[in-house]
Amino acid sequence: MNKANHLTSNKEKYDLYRPKKFLGQNFLVDENIARKIVASLDITEEDTIIEIGPGQGALTKFISQVSDKFFAVELDKHIYEKLLIQYGNKINLIHKDFLQFDFEKDLSSNGGKVKVIGNIPYNITTEILFKLFEQKDRVFSAVLMMQKEVAQRLVSKQDTKDYGILAVFTQLYTSPKILFNVPPTAFFPKPKVNSAIVKFEFNKENFNIADKELFKTIVKDSFGQRRKTMRNSLKRNFERNNVSFENIDFDFSRRPENVSIEEFANLANEVSSMM
């Protein structure tokens, strides 16, 4: 069967289940791409694998062949029940929103490196990423499919228009890399955007930030008004915490896109020492 007929056959199969728009369901139907995505995670026998939203099982099929410690988290009850019949006890199926997934309770006593994979709902990409960042000490790596434009923001560098909150936090906790792009024709139904596969290695130095919540607040306040100078963006925050600009060795005349992650970390630590 040539590739065109193979994709047509898959699409006919997925037509049996109507994707739910409110869940952001666009099913991957290209098996060659699915196989390539799974291979990118570099799964070993010791790894614990978590798949976010297995859907119709495009990735699940290949993960189940190489992992005995495989947890698939699916919110859609119909899909969950279908996968339960198809895989039985071969994999650990969890009927839950991944944003409610408990890395301690739901993984039970499974140890080893935790690796995460998924064709994630694009409308909650940011929420999923921040959940993984919260688990940075437990998650070893992740391979996720997302909207191409979002992927480009994650890997953007200082002094560019795409550099923002997502870039700062992603690069604070991980080393992100865009592996390859995926066209709309690889899905059913076809999304209106192009997609990209991003790999995250959770092994970055976090600059020894003293107060993570303060750091998060400063970064969000700064980029919340990104066309303003740092002085104007942080004025209210500093007044609230009785912090003086004059006592801090930092050029507040710059805009946030001109500030490196390390500089944000040092600024947060200085402010923390004054509170």
N, C-alpha and C positions, 0 to 999 in steps of 0.2 A: 504494500500500500504506500503510495507516495505521500508526501507531507500534506498536500492540499486535501486529499481524501481522508487522511488521518484526522486532520482538524475538523473536517465536516462531520465525520463520524462522532467525534467527541461532543461537538455542539449539539448534535441530535440527541445524544445521551443526556446532556445537561438541560435540554428543553423540557425534560420530564419534571424538572423542579424549577419553579419560577423564582428567580432571585428576588430577595427583599431589598428594595432601595433604601429603606430606613436603616438597614444594617450594613449598608455599603457593600453589598455582595456583588462582586465581579469574579467569576470563577476562572481560574487558570486552566486552559484546555490544551496547552502545548506541552506534551510529555517531555520533549527534549529540553525545554527550558526548565521544567520542574526538576528533571534529573540534574541539570547543571546547578540549580539553586541549592539542592540538597548536598551535592558534592562540595559546594563552597563552604559549608559549615565544618568540614573536616571532622566528621564524627568518629570517635573511637569507642571501644567496648566499655570504658570507664565513664563515659559522659552520660549525664542525665539531660534528655532533650525535652524541651517544651515547645509545642507548636501552637501558635496563636491563630485560632479560627481555621481549622482544617478544611471547612467547607465540603466540597465534593471529593476531597481526598487526593488532589493532584500531587501534593508534597508527601502526604501521609503514606501513600503507597510505597515510596522509595525510602522514607525514614524507617518504616516498620521492618524493612529488609536488613537494616544495618544497626538497629538499636533495640536492646531489650529493656532499656529504662526510658521509655517514651511516654510523655504526657501530652495529650491533645486537648486543648481547652476550647469548647464550642458553645456559643450562646444559643444558637438556633436549635430548638428542641427537635424539630423534624429531622434536621441533619444529624444531630447527636444520636437519635434513635436509629437512623439509617447506618451510621458508622458503627454503632454498637452491634448491630446484626452482622455487618460485614467483617468486623475485626474481633468481636467477642473479647476474650481475655488477652489477646495478643498485644494490645496497647492499653494504657490507662486513659480512658475517656472521662473528661470532667465537664459536666453541663453547667457552665458558668460564664459570666462576662469576665474577660481577662483582667479588666481593671479591678475586679473584686477577687482575683486570684491571690491566695495566701501562700507565699513561698515556703513558709514553715509548715503549716498544717496540710496543705494540699500535696506537697511533695513527700510528706510523711518522713520516713527515715532514709530516703534516697540521698546518697552522698555523691562524691565525684564532682567534676566540673559541670556546671549548668550552662547549656547552650540553648539559645532561643532562636526560633525560625518562624516565618509566617508571611503570607500575603495579607497584610493587615488592612483593616478598614481605613481608608485614607482620611475620613472625617475625624478620626481620633488618633492620628499618628502622633501628635504632640503628647497627648495623655499617656499613650503607651510608652513612648520614649522616656518620659519623666518617671514612670513607674519602674522601668528598668534601671534608670540612674539611681533610684533609691535602693536598688538591690545590687549596686556595683561591687560589693564585697563578695557576692555570691555568684553573680553571672560572669562567666568567663568570656563569652563572645555571643554575637547575635548576627543573623543574616535576615534582613527584612526587605520586603518589596513595598515601595511607596511611590507617591507621585514624583516625577522626575524633578520638578521645580523645588520640592521640599528637600530632596536629596542634595541638590546643588547648594541649598542654604546651609545644610548641615556641615558641609566640607568647606564652606567659604572662608576666606582669610580676612584678617584685619585690613581696613582701608578699602573695602569693596562694598557695593550696595547690598549684597546678599548677607553680609556679616551682621548677625543680630543675636537675639536671645538663644535661639536654637543652636547656632554655631558655638556660642560660648559654653553652654552646658554640655553639648555633645562632645566637644573637644576637651572640656575639663575632665570628664570621666572616661572618655574612650578615644581610640584612634579610629576614626571613620574612613571608609574608602568605598567609592562607587565602583562596583565590579563590572556591571554592564546594564544596558537599557533593555526594556521589554516593550514591544509595540502593542497598541490596542488590539490587534488581530489575534493576540495570544490568549484573549479572554472571551468569555461569554457571560453577560452581554459585553460588547466592546465599550470600554470607558472612553470618555471624551478627552482624556489626558494621556500623555506618555508616562511610562513607569520606569523605575530604576531599582536595581538590587544594590543594597548597601550592606557592607560588613562592618561590624563594630567590634573592636578588641578592647575589652575592659581592663586595661593595664596602664592607664595614664596616671602620672603624678598629679595630685590635686592641690599642689602649692601650699599644703598645710594651712588651710583656711580655718581660722579659729571659730567663726560663727557662720555656719552654712546658711542659716535663715537670713541673716543680715546680708551676706553676699548675694543671695537670691533677690532680696528686696532692692539692693543697689543696682544690680544688673537690669531688673525689670523696670525700675523707675527711670534709669538712664535711657533705655531703648523705647520706653513708653512715649517719649517725646524726642525721638532720635534726631530731629532737625534742630533741636535746641542744643546749647552748650551744656556740658556736664554741670556747670554751676547752676544754671536755670532748672535743669531736670532734678537735681538733688537738693535744691534749696529747702523745700518743704520737709523732706526727710531729715536733713541736718538740723533744722529749727526744732523739729519734734524731739530730737534726741540731744538737743543742746550741744551740738558739735559745730566748731568754727572752721570755716574753709582755710583761714589764715594759718592754722596750726598743722596743716597737712601738706606734706611735700608732694604735690600733684598739680598738673596743669589742667585746671578746670575749664579753660577756654576751649578745649577740644570737644568734638562731638563723640558719642559713644562708639561709632564705627571705627574711630581712630585709636581706640584703647585696646590693648592686648589683654588676653585672659589673665596673664600674670599681673598686669597692672591693676585689673579689677580686683584680683585676690589681695594684692598688697594694700589697695585702698580700703577694702573691707576690713582687713586686719587693723589698719590704723584707726579707722572709725570705731571698731570694737574696743580698742584699748582706751578710748576716750569716754566710753559710756559707763 
